[in-house]
Amino acid sequence: MPAVMPSASVPLPIQELTGDAALIERSWTEPERFADVFDRYYSEIHGFVCRRLGPTLADDVASETFLIAFDRRRRYRLSQPSARPWLYGIASNLVSRHRRAELRRYRALARADVTAVVDGGTEHVAARLDAEALRGRLAAALVEIADRDREVLLLVAWAQLSCEEAAQAVGIPAGTARSRLHRARRRTRVALGKDYVREDDR
């Protein structure tokens, strides 16, 4: 009698689950186990949100990310051992609700006065001013990049997700994510100056 293949909808046996998937599966019946996922990722999710929205909104958005994740934990795809793309996807969706605040933050960084007095030696001051100027140009570039392209760029550049993980986070095909990332990188390099423009971006 031929073996019956398991349905794709049947969860993996618990002994086959690894990493975050195992924790999340256990949290279905032991909710307190989700605290391990919170402890593992809260700081980096908070840091990502803080870079995009500033400290005022970061606490609330990061906390809401994990509240939503806890409520949706039974819908987590157990075939994914790492919960990072899933959590960043939730966080990114929440950040998108604060688009005006995010763009105001980037515009403020772009307008920042880089000629302010900086303590330290001449070389230190020069390096600091160069860094501030670069940050201002980057912030100005982020304002001009399309929202959907900027989302993929920041998930890769700031959250350190792979392009495939960023695609998973925002729920798009990997090829679409690669196209968006390429457009965003090209716009960013042009804004930062010719030294950042590669031959394949021209």
C-alpha positions in Angstrom: 0.0 0.0 0.0 1.6 3.4 -1.0 2.5 5.8 1.7 0.2 8.7 2.2 1.9 12.1 2.0 1.0 14.5 4.8 -1.1 17.5 3.8 0.7 20.8 3.5 -1.7 22.2 6.1 -0.7 19.7 8.8 1.7 21.2 11.3 5.2 19.7 11.5 5.6 17.2 14.3 6.9 19.0 17.4 10.2 17.1 17.4 10.9 18.5 13.9 10.4 22.1 14.8 13.4 24.3 15.6 14.2 27.8 16.8 11.4 30.3 17.1 8.9 28.0 15.4 9.2 25.5 18.3 8.7 28.3 20.9 5.7 29.7 19.1 4.1 26.3 18.7 4.5 25.6 22.4 3.0 28.9 23.2 -0.3 27.7 21.7 -0.9 25.7 24.8 1.7 27.4 27.1 1.2 31.2 26.4 3.9 32.1 28.8 6.5 30.6 26.4 5.9 33.5 24.0 7.9 35.6 26.5 11.0 33.9 25.1 10.2 35.3 21.7 9.6 38.8 23.2 12.9 38.7 25.1 14.8 37.5 22.0 13.6 40.2 19.6 12.1 43.2 21.5 15.3 45.3 21.6 16.0 45.0 17.9 12.4 45.6 16.9 12.4 48.7 19.2 15.6 49.9 17.7 14.3 49.6 14.2 11.1 51.5 15.0 13.1 54.1 16.9 15.3 54.8 13.9 12.2 55.3 11.7 9.8 57.1 14.1 12.0 58.4 16.9 11.9 57.5 20.6 8.5 59.0 21.3 6.6 56.5 19.3 9.0 53.6 19.5 7.8 52.2 22.8 4.2 52.0 21.8 4.8 50.6 18.3 7.3 48.0 19.5 4.9 46.9 22.3 2.0 46.7 19.9 4.1 44.6 17.5 4.4 41.9 20.1 0.8 42.1 21.2 -0.3 41.5 17.6 2.2 38.7 17.2 0.9 37.0 20.4 -2.7 37.3 19.2 -1.7 35.9 15.8 0.7 33.2 17.0 -1.5 30.3 15.9 -1.3 31.6 12.3 2.5 31.6 12.4 4.0 29.4 9.6 5.8 26.8 11.5 7.9 26.0 8.5 9.8 29.2 9.2 12.3 28.6 12.0 13.1 32.3 12.5 10.4 34.7 13.6 12.4 37.8 12.6 10.8 38.4 9.1 7.3 37.9 10.6 7.9 40.3 13.5 9.5 42.9 11.2 6.5 42.6 8.9 4.1 43.4 11.7 6.3 46.3 12.9 6.6 47.7 9.4 2.9 47.6 8.9 2.5 49.6 12.2 5.1 52.1 11.1 3.3 52.7 7.9 0.4 54.0 9.9 2.7 56.8 11.1 4.0 57.7 7.6 3.7 61.4 8.2 5.7 61.2 11.5 8.4 59.1 9.7 8.7 61.6 6.9 8.8 64.5 9.3 11.7 62.8 11.1 13.7 62.3 7.9 13.0 65.9 6.8 14.2 67.2 10.3 17.4 65.1 9.9 17.9 66.5 6.4 17.6 70.1 7.8 19.9 69.5 10.8 22.6 72.1 11.2 25.8 70.2 10.7 27.9 73.3 11.5 27.0 73.1 15.2 29.9 73.1 17.6 31.3 69.6 18.2 33.7 68.9 21.1 37.0 67.2 20.3 40.1 67.6 18.1 40.1 68.9 14.6 40.1 65.5 13.0 37.2 64.3 15.2 35.2 67.4 14.4 35.8 66.9 10.7 34.7 63.3 10.8 31.6 64.2 12.9 30.6 66.9 10.4 31.1 64.5 7.5 29.0 61.9 9.2 26.2 64.5 10.0 26.2 65.7 6.4 26.0 62.2 5.1 23.1 61.4 7.4 21.3 64.5 6.2 21.7 63.5 2.6 20.5 60.0 3.4 17.5 61.3 5.2 16.6 63.6 2.3 16.9 60.6 -0.1 14.6 58.5 2.1 11.9 61.2 1.8 12.0 61.0 -2.0 12.0 57.2 -2.3 8.6 55.6 -2.8 7.0 54.1 0.3 7.1 50.5 -0.9 10.7 50.8 -2.1 11.8 52.5 1.1 10.2 49.7 3.2 12.3 47.0 1.5 15.4 49.1 1.7 15.2 49.7 5.4 14.3 46.1 6.2 17.5 45.1 4.4 19.8 48.0 5.5 18.6 48.6 9.0 16.9 45.3 10.1 19.6 43.3 8.3 17.1 41.0 6.7 18.0 39.2 3.4 16.1 40.3 0.4 14.1 37.1 0.6 13.3 37.7 4.2 12.2 41.3 3.5 9.9 39.9 0.8 8.4 37.5 3.3 8.0 40.3 5.8 6.0 42.6 3.5 4.2 39.7 1.7 5.5 40.1 -1.8 7.4 37.9 -4.2 11.2 37.8 -3.8 11.6 39.1 -7.4 9.5 42.2 -6.6 11.5 42.8 -3.5 14.7 42.7 -5.4 13.4 45.2 -8.0 12.2 47.6 -5.2 15.5 47.3 -3.4 17.5 48.0 -6.6 15.4 51.2 -7.2 15.8 52.4 -3.7 19.5 51.7 -3.6 20.0 53.6 -6.9 18.1 56.6 -5.6 20.1 56.6 -2.4 23.5 56.3 -4.0 22.7 59.2 -6.4 21.6 61.3 -3.4 24.8 60.5 -1.5 27.1 61.4 -4.3 29.0 60.0 -7.2 31.3 58.0 -5.0 28.4 55.8 -4.0 27.1 55.1 -7.5 28.2 51.8 -9.0 28.6 51.2 -12.7 25.5 48.9 -12.7 23.4 51.7 -11.2 24.0 54.2 -14.0 
